[in-house]
Amino acid sequence: MSQPPGKVSQLPKGIPRKRLLLALLVLVVLTGSAVFLYSRSHSAPSGILTVYGNVDLREIQIAFQDSGRIAHVLVQEGDTVQPGQVLAELEPDRFREALRRSQAQVAAQDRVLARLQAGSRPEEIAQ
């Protein structure tokens, strides 16, 4: 049963064309649904960022809330870190000086408050 070169083969007599198209459509929809569900179940959970790579401690840029020299690095290359974990500490010298100045201002204001609470002396009123 060879066919002439330009002729397209016909469907077998027992299968209607509409039924075959419906079966192909159902197969495509099922395959698409399976791929969608598989990819959705195997993706990373939302809200989690997974990053792979290396951190070179000589060139890392860490956001401190203030500037200064790093006194201690508390983690090593390859360590697993948690959110909020302290990675490095700044030298505290500059902060100690600011603390001393603030303490001196508090002491001066305490003296002013004590003088006001003591009230005016008669000698001061006479002036």
Stockholm file with secondary structure:
# STOCKHOLM 1.0

chainA/1-127         MSQPPGKVSQLPKGIPRKRLLLALLVLVVLTGSAVFLYSRSHSAPSGILTVYGNVDLREIQIAFQDSGRIAHVLVQEGDTVQPGQVLAELEPDRFREALRRSQAQVAAQDRVLARLQAGSRPEEIAQ
#=GR chainA/1-127 SS CCCCTTCCCCCCTTSCHHHHHHHHHHHHHHHHHHHHHHHHHTSCCTTCCCCCCCCCTTSCCCCCSSCCCEEEECCCTTCCCCTTCCCEEECSHHHHHHHHHHHHHHHHHHHHHHHHHHCCCHHHHHC
#=GC SS_cons         CCCCTTCCCCCCTTSCHHHHHHHHHHHHHHHHHHHHHHHHHTSCCTTCCCCCCCCCTTSCCCCCSSCCCEEEECCCTTCCCCTTCCCEEECSHHHHHHHHHHHHHHHHHHHHHHHHHHCCCHHHHHC
//
